[in-house]
Amino acid sequence: MPIEPYFVLALTWGSLLGTALWLRKRGADIERSLEEIES
Amino acid sequence: MKFRDDIYLGITAVANLLAIYFALFIAPAEVELGELVRVFYFHLPGAIATYITLILSAATAIAYLIKKDYRLDAFSQSCALLGLIYGAITLIGGAIWANATWGVYWNWDPRETTTLILWLAYLGYFFLRMSVENVERRASVSAVYNILAVLTVPLSYVSFILWPSLHPRLSEGGGLGLTGTMVQALLMNMFSGLLFTGWLIWKAYKVQLSSDQLRLKLAEAVQNAD
């Protein structure tokens, strides 16, 4: 099989999973900051 | 809530793994493109997700202008963010496919060019948001901009009618000879991809709401300190 389908698959899922992890980290950072302000 | 989130993600993961397996190993090769047709199973769902997220973003922007509810602005921004990410995936994935089938990564085909214009329009949306300080003004100005920017979606979709194009047509199954199993692979990738997109939009929306809340608290803290 040519390499292109694997490239596009890796590009798509790499970007989507990267976005998910970034959102998770950003959410956790904001929650921590909110807790610090409230305490 | 966490449990339901995990179940949803679990179902999404299984659906996507099945769809990927189907696209790579079960669906047969196409007569003309051969094994390269498998790019299509990942490229087309990405392009459709770009259109859907941006239309949803603009629809929510209209709702914001009517109701002036800051949550609608947060949702609109979250959809636009996903649209921008899917747009980049579509452009780069499309270039990889173009190189494999046409022999060049980029040849200013109408579909490529109009999709690039679409992507740049939404990149501009985020620059606009960053340049306006006042929260209400930023939401209103970016909602109006969003409504104008979404016009690039139909432009990209009908570009092959307006100008001669080599790009496969979505309305004709991509112009490819897709058989039953191939259509199944395409639909599975489209559906499972949209499941994950829904989760990403929701997550981005929640993060945006928390970020707005943090900004308010910080402003309050500064005011109290004065």
Interface residues (C-beta under 8 A of the other chain):
Chain A: M1 P2 E4 P5 F7 V8 L9 L11 T12 S15 L16 T19 A20 L23 R24 R26 G27 I30 E31 S33 L34 I37 E38
Chain B: I20 A23 L24 G34 E35 L36 R38 V39 Y41 F42 H43 G46 L82 I85 A88 I89 I92 G93 I96 W97 A100 F196 W199 L200 K203 A204 K206 V207 S210 S211 Q213 L214 K217 L218 A221
